[in-house]
């Protein structure tokens, strides 16, 4: 738990994680949410089917997958997640969000009007995080963000999270807007797959192109170990 006044809970059964938690929000200079985290010290791909099954009373509640520099509540992070389906503020359900430094402000970029539940993916290559969502047939690339607060090498925390966006600090779950409420996220098919690193990056100066000639190329970028 990162700062909510109401303790959250986490369980795992039948291949599904269940997180219930309160929290004022994942936004601004500090995150108030409930997380389950695993430390990992390599590049990796994280995926999950995220279902904000009980969004609570606030339309800004959210759940998703997250990469954090640490589990300290105001540390750098990047996440891809879903918002409360009742939020019709801008017609967007799936979002990517980040904080670039310890105690820094947050920023976000809407991904798509992708209904909850949604399959989402984050790819970590050093401190470069790329986000994707699944449209029912294909993985759709959303955005790549270089997060200077995420270490280029070494351990990060790969997390699943939920926040209810309702926590006035009273410590009593009232279920009333403007007071304290919990939300519940269900997470299926959660995978964290390390990315093998081999070979070296070839310089683009080695490539030759003829002006006016169409080309099609597939370029694999490998980060040095």
C-alpha positions in Angstrom: 0.0 0.0 0.0 1.4 3.5 -0.9 -0.2 5.9 1.5 -4.0 5.2 1.6 -5.6 5.5 5.0 -7.7 2.3 4.4 -5.6 -0.8 4.2 -6.0 -2.7 0.9 -5.9 -6.5 0.2 -4.4 -8.8 -2.4 -5.1 -12.4 -3.3 -4.3 -14.9 -6.0 -6.6 -17.7 -7.1 -7.1 -19.7 -10.3 -4.6 -17.6 -12.2 -6.2 -14.3 -11.2 -4.9 -11.6 -8.9 -7.4 -9.5 -7.0 -6.4 -6.1 -5.6 -8.8 -4.0 -3.4 -7.6 -0.6 -2.2 -8.5 3.0 -1.6 -6.1 5.9 -2.2 -6.5 9.5 -3.3 -5.0 9.0 -6.8 -2.0 8.0 -8.8 -1.1 11.5 -9.9 0.7 14.7 -8.9 3.9 14.3 -6.8 2.8 11.2 -4.8 0.9 8.0 -5.5 -1.9 6.8 -3.2 -2.9 3.3 -4.3 -2.6 -0.4 -3.5 0.1 -2.4 -5.4 1.5 -5.8 -5.6 5.1 -5.7 -6.9 8.0 -7.9 -8.0 11.6 -6.6 -8.3 13.3 -7.4 -11.6 16.7 -6.3 -12.7 16.6 -6.8 -16.5 14.7 -5.5 -19.5 11.3 -7.2 -19.8 7.8 -7.2 -21.2 4.9 -7.0 -18.8 1.3 -7.9 -19.8 -2.0 -8.3 -18.1 -5.8 -8.3 -18.7 -6.9 -5.6 -16.4 -10.5 -5.4 -15.2 -11.6 -2.6 -12.9 -14.4 -4.9 -11.7 -15.6 -2.6 -8.8 -14.6 0.9 -9.7 -16.1 2.4 -6.6 -17.9 5.8 -6.5 -15.3 8.0 -8.3 -15.1 8.2 -12.1 -11.3 8.7 -11.9 -10.6 5.4 -10.2 -8.1 3.3 -12.1 -6.1 0.0 -12.3 -3.3 -1.2 -14.4 0.3 -2.3 -14.7 3.2 -0.1 -13.6 7.0 0.1 -13.6 8.4 2.0 -10.6 12.0 3.0 -9.7 11.0 1.8 -6.2 7.9 1.2 -4.1 8.3 4.6 -2.4 5.0 6.5 -3.0 6.6 9.5 -4.6 9.2 7.8 -6.8 9.4 7.8 -10.6 7.0 5.5 -12.4 5.3 4.7 -15.7 2.0 2.9 -16.0 -0.6 1.7 -18.6 -4.0 1.2 -17.2 -7.8 1.5 -17.4 -10.1 4.1 -15.9 -13.6 3.8 -14.5 -15.9 3.0 -17.4 -18.3 5.6 -16.0 -15.8 8.3 -16.8 -17.1 10.1 -19.9 -14.8 13.1 -19.4 -13.0 12.6 -22.7 -14.2 9.3 -24.1 -10.9 7.6 -23.3 -10.6 4.5 -21.1 -7.0 3.4 -21.5 -4.2 5.7 -20.5 -0.4 5.9 -20.1 0.9 8.0 -17.3 4.4 8.8 -15.8 6.4 10.7 -13.2 9.9 11.5 -14.4 11.6 12.0 -11.0 11.4 11.4 -7.3 8.7 13.8 -6.0 8.1 15.3 -9.5 4.8 16.1 -11.1 2.9 13.5 -13.2 1.9 13.6 -16.9 -0.3 11.4 -19.1 -1.3 10.6 -22.6 -4.7 9.1 -23.6 -4.3 5.8 -25.5 -7.8 4.8 -26.8 -11.4 4.4 -26.0 -10.6 0.8 -25.2 -13.3 -0.8 -23.0 -12.7 -2.2 -19.6 -11.5 -4.9 -19.2 -8.4 -4.2 -21.4 -5.3 -6.1 -22.2 -2.3 -3.8 -21.7 1.5 -4.2 -22.2 4.6 -2.3 -21.0 8.1 -2.9 -22.5 11.1 -1.8 -20.5 14.4 -1.3 -22.3 16.6 0.5 -19.7 14.6 3.6 -18.8 12.7 3.6 -22.1 9.1 2.4 -21.5 6.8 1.6 -24.4 3.1 1.0 -24.0 0.6 -1.1 -26.0 -3.1 -2.1 -25.8 -4.9 -5.0 -27.4 -7.8 -4.2 -29.8 -9.2 -7.7 -29.9 -7.1 -8.8 -32.8 -3.7 -7.1 -32.5 -1.4 -5.4 -30.1 -1.5 -1.6 -30.9 1.5 0.5 -30.1 0.6 3.6 -28.1 3.7 5.5 -27.0 7.4 5.3 -26.0 8.5 7.5 -23.1 12.0 7.9 -21.8 11.7 8.2 -18.0 14.9 9.7 -16.5 13.8 8.6 -13.0 13.8 4.9 -14.0 17.3 3.4 -13.7 18.8 2.3 -17.0 20.2 -0.8 -15.3 19.4 -2.5 -12.1 16.3 -3.3 -10.3 12.9 -1.8 -10.8 9.5 -2.8 -9.3 7.0 -4.3 -11.8 3.6 -3.8 -10.3 -0.1 -4.2 -10.6 -2.1 -1.5 -8.9 -5.6 -0.1 -8.1 -6.7 3.3 -6.7 -10.2 4.3 -5.8 -9.5 8.1 -6.1 -11.5 8.5 -2.8 -9.6 8.8 0.4 -10.0 11.8 2.8 -7.6 10.3 5.4 -10.3 9.3 7.9 -9.4 5.6 7.7 -13.1 4.6 7.4 -14.4 3.0 4.2 -17.7 4.9 3.7 -18.4 4.3 0.1 -19.5 7.9 -0.2 -18.2 10.3 -2.8 -15.7 12.8 -1.2 -15.0 10.5 1.8 -13.3 7.1 1.6 -14.1 4.3 -0.8 -12.3 1.2 -2.1 -12.0 -0.1 -5.7 -11.2 -3.6 -6.9 -9.1 -4.7 -9.8 -8.9 -8.2 -11.3 -5.7 -9.1 -13.2 -5.6 -12.1 -15.4 -2.7 -13.6 -17.5 -0.1 -11.4 -15.7 3.2 -12.2 -17.3 6.7 -10.6 -16.8 9.0 -11.9 -19.6 12.7 -11.0 -19.5 14.1 -9.7 -22.8 17.3 -11.5 -24.0 20.1 -9.1 -24.8 22.7 -10.2 -27.4 24.9 -8.7 -30.1 25.5 -5.0 -30.6 23.6 -2.1 -32.2 24.6 -1.5 -35.8 25.2 2.1 -36.7 22.7 3.7 -39.0 25.7 5.2 -40.9 26.3 1.7 -42.2 23.1 1.7 -44.1 22.9 3.0 -47.7 19.7 4.3 -49.3 19.0 5.6 -52.8 17.0 8.7 -53.0 13.5 8.2 -54.4 13.6 4.4 -54.0 10.9 2.9 -51.7 12.3 0.6 -49.0 10.9 -1.7 -46.4 13.1 -2.6 -43.5 12.9 -4.4 -40.1 15.4 -3.1 -37.6 16.0 -4.9 -34.3 17.6 -2.8 -31.6 19.6 -4.6 -28.9 20.8 -2.8 -25.8 24.3 -3.6 -24.6 24.5 -5.7 -21.5 
